[in-house]
């Protein structure tokens, strides 16, 4: 096991597009825990996107 949470290609693509598009978001859940050294195996990626109209257009 590595100290980085593994992301599948679709998740990486989504996060890359969010960053490139200036979307305000945070990663929560197991992937966020892994970034802080607490590993918990789940099969999903939890993302919280800032809920406002301008950010929604960017997302």
MITI-27969 format. One record per residue: residue number from 1; x, y, z of N, C-alpha, C in turn; residue in three letters. Coordinates in Angstrom, 2 decimals, padded with zeros to 5 digits, m for minus. Last residue first. Layout:
<sites>
(site NUM, (X, Y, Z), (X, Y, Z), (X, Y, Z), "ALA")
...
</sites>
This chain:
<sites>
(site 59, (m018.69, 024.36, m013.06), (m018.68, 022.90, m012.89), (m019.40, 022.25, m014.04), "UNK")
(site 58, (m019.29, 026.95, m013.76), (m017.92, 026.45, m014.03), (m017.88, 024.93, m013.94), "UNK")
(site 57, (m021.92, 027.10, m012.88), (m021.63, 027.27, m014.31), (m020.25, 026.74, m014.66), "UNK")
(site 56, (m021.51, 026.82, m010.13), (m022.24, 025.78, m010.86), (m022.00, 025.90, m012.36), "UNK")
(site 55, (m020.32, 029.25, m009.53), (m019.51, 028.03, m009.45), (m020.19, 026.89, m010.20), "UNK")
(site 54, (m022.58, 030.89, m009.88), (m021.36, 031.11, m010.68), (m020.49, 029.85, m010.69), "UNK")
(site 53, (m024.50, 029.87, m007.96), (m024.74, 029.85, m009.41), (m023.48, 030.00, m010.26), "UNK")
(site 52, (m023.08, 027.64, m005.48), (m023.58, 028.95, m005.88), (m023.67, 028.99, m007.40), "UNK")
(site 51, (m021.89, 025.45, m003.57), (m023.20, 025.61, m004.22), (m023.61, 027.07, m004.44), "UNK")
(site 50, (m018.86, 023.92, m004.17), (m019.48, 025.10, m003.56), (m020.77, 025.42, m004.30), "UNK")
(site 49, (m019.00, 020.42, m004.03), (m018.82, 021.58, m004.89), (m019.54, 022.76, m004.24), "UNK")
(site 48, (m017.45, 017.76, m002.65), (m018.40, 018.82, m002.31), (m018.06, 020.04, m003.16), "UNK")
(site 47, (m017.11, 014.37, m003.39), (m016.70, 015.74, m003.72), (m017.82, 016.68, m003.30), "UNK")
(site 46, (m015.91, 011.17, m002.97), (m016.88, 012.14, m002.48), (m016.34, 013.54, m002.68), "UNK")
(site 45, (m015.66, 008.31, m004.76), (m014.98, 009.58, m004.54), (m016.05, 010.60, m004.15), "UNK")
(site 44, (m015.69, 004.80, m003.80), (m016.24, 006.02, m004.39), (m015.36, 007.22, m004.08), "UNK")
(site 43, (m015.12, 002.49, m002.48), (m015.02, 002.48, m003.93), (m015.52, 003.75, m004.59), "UNK")
(site 42, (m012.88, 002.42, 000.33), (m014.22, 002.57, m000.25), (m014.05, 002.64, m001.75), "UNK")
(site 41, (m010.85, 001.83, 003.00), (m011.16, 001.36, 001.65), (m012.64, 001.57, 001.31), "UNK")
(site 40, (m009.00, 004.16, 004.53), (m010.27, 003.45, 004.66), (m010.71, 003.09, 003.25), "UNK")
(site 39, (m006.25, 005.47, 006.23), (m006.72, 004.74, 005.06), (m007.98, 003.97, 005.37), "UNK")
(site 38, (m004.96, 008.40, 007.05), (m005.94, 007.45, 007.58), (m006.58, 006.75, 006.39), "UNK")
(site 37, (m003.34, 010.43, 006.02), (m002.72, 009.24, 006.59), (m003.65, 008.22, 007.20), "UNK")
(site 36, (m004.57, 012.43, 004.71), (m004.10, 012.73, 006.06), (m003.58, 011.49, 006.78), "UNK")
(site 35, (m005.44, 011.30, 002.44), (m004.48, 012.40, 002.29), (m003.88, 012.80, 003.64), "UNK")
(site 34, (m007.36, 009.60, 003.49), (m006.08, 009.03, 003.04), (m005.02, 010.11, 002.87), "UNK")
(site 33, (m009.47, 011.41, 003.92), (m008.81, 010.77, 005.06), (m007.44, 010.23, 004.66), "UNK")
(site 32, (m010.14, 011.93, 001.27), (m009.63, 013.02, 002.11), (m008.92, 012.45, 003.33), "UNK")
(site 31, (m011.06, 009.42, 000.55), (m009.88, 009.97, m000.14), (m009.29, 011.13, 000.64), "UNK")
(site 30, (m013.32, 009.11, 002.26), (m012.15, 008.24, 002.41), (m010.90, 008.79, 001.71), "UNK")
(site 29, (m014.55, 012.50, 002.58), (m014.68, 011.05, 002.68), (m013.34, 010.35, 002.73), "UNK")
(site 28, (m013.92, 015.03, 000.06), (m014.26, 014.60, 001.41), (m014.29, 013.07, 001.45), "UNK")
(site 27, (m012.48, 017.61, m001.69), (m012.64, 016.17, m001.64), (m012.88, 015.81, m000.18), "UNK")
(site 26, (m014.09, 020.62, m002.71), (m013.19, 019.90, m001.81), (m013.49, 018.42, m001.94), "UNK")
(site 25, (m014.16, 023.42, m005.01), (m014.62, 022.13, m004.52), (m013.63, 021.60, m003.48), "UNK")
(site 24, (m014.70, 025.69, m007.48), (m014.41, 025.61, m006.05), (m015.02, 024.32, m005.51), "UNK")
(site 23, (m013.24, 025.56, m010.68), (m014.36, 025.15, m009.84), (m013.90, 025.10, m008.38), "UNK")
(site 22, (m011.48, 026.23, m012.73), (m011.63, 027.14, m011.60), (m012.82, 026.83, m010.70), "UNK")
(site 21, (m010.95, 024.45, m014.72), (m012.08, 025.33, m014.90), (m012.32, 026.30, m013.75), "UNK")
(site 20, (m008.82, 022.98, m013.70), (m008.60, 023.80, m014.90), (m009.72, 024.82, m015.10), "UNK")
(site 19, (m010.18, 021.66, m011.60), (m009.08, 022.59, m011.32), (m008.86, 023.53, m012.51), "UNK")
(site 18, (m012.03, 020.14, m013.09), (m012.49, 021.09, m012.07), (m011.40, 022.13, m011.78), "UNK")
(site 17, (m010.29, 018.57, m014.63), (m011.17, 019.54, m015.29), (m011.71, 020.56, m014.30), "UNK")
(site 16, (m009.11, 017.04, m012.58), (m008.28, 017.86, m013.45), (m009.11, 018.94, m014.14), "UNK")
(site 15, (m011.35, 015.69, m011.60), (m010.64, 016.64, m010.74), (m009.76, 017.57, m011.55), "UNK")
(site 14, (m011.96, 014.12, m013.91), (m012.93, 015.05, m013.34), (m012.23, 016.11, m012.49), "UNK")
(site 13, (m009.61, 012.58, m014.23), (m010.05, 013.49, m015.29), (m011.01, 014.54, m014.74), "UNK")
(site 12, (m009.65, 011.11, m011.82), (m008.54, 012.03, m012.11), (m008.93, 013.06, m013.17), "UNK")
(site 11, (m011.99, 009.64, m012.29), (m011.92, 010.56, m011.15), (m010.80, 011.58, m011.36), "UNK")
(site 10, (m011.22, 008.12, m014.54), (m012.36, 009.03, m014.61), (m012.33, 010.07, m013.49), "UNK")
(site 9, (m009.05, 006.58, m013.53), (m008.83, 007.58, m014.59), (m009.97, 008.59, m014.68), "UNK")
(site 8, (m009.17, 006.33, m009.93), (m009.27, 005.79, m011.28), (m009.17, 006.94, m012.29), "UNK")
(site 7, (m006.73, 006.86, m007.44), (m007.91, 007.35, m008.14), (m007.97, 006.71, m009.51), "UNK")
(site 6, (m005.46, 005.88, m004.35), (m005.52, 005.61, m005.78), (m006.83, 006.13, m006.35), "UNK")
(site 5, (m003.87, 007.92, m002.03), (m005.11, 007.25, m002.40), (m005.15, 007.08, m003.91), "UNK")
(site 4, (m000.60, 007.28, m000.92), (m001.49, 008.07, m001.75), (m002.74, 007.26, m002.07), "UNK")
(site 3, (001.21, 005.65, 000.27), (000.62, 006.70, 001.10), (m000.26, 007.64, 000.29), "UNK")
(site 2, (000.47, 002.24, m000.74), (001.22, 003.49, m000.78), (000.58, 004.52, 000.13), "UNK")
(site 1, (000.84, m001.18, 000.00), (000.00, 000.00, 000.00), (000.89, 001.24, 000.00), "UNK")
</sites>
